[in-house]
């Protein structure tokens, strides 16, 4: 079982606090290195001009202690002119912290 130390939580909280997001912050997820390289995705045909492609990403499953690929998908922006900021893993001194993707309004 992995024990999360206070410094890990501090790193993750600071990381999430520095990320602008329109909704409530997601739960803190940390994972050990290395995060696998992104999978090669075949992007399906765009279902309509209003849709934006959100690329897939790796998610950490702590109970099984492994990464699982979550495929990308087409979504409609939250508001006109919004830009998708992709989800990502950010490296820190004790592993990786997950930063959720979100819409940024111009």
VENTAHU-V543242 format. One record per run of one state. SS is the DSSP state (A for helix, B for strand, O for the rest). FROM is the first residue (numbers start at 1). TO is the last residue. If there is no record, write none. Layout:
BEGIN
ss:SS from:FROM to:TO
ss:SS from:FROM to:TO
END
This chain:
BEGIN
ss:O from:1 to:5
ss:A from:6 to:17
ss:O from:18 to:29
ss:B from:30 to:31
ss:O from:32 to:50
ss:B from:51 to:54
ss:O from:55 to:56
ss:B from:57 to:61
ss:O from:62 to:65
ss:B from:66 to:70
ss:O from:71 to:72
ss:B from:73 to:76
ss:O from:77 to:82
ss:B from:83 to:85
ss:O from:86 to:87
ss:B from:88 to:92
ss:O from:93 to:94
ss:B from:95 to:99
ss:O from:100 to:101
ss:B from:102 to:104
ss:O from:105 to:106
END
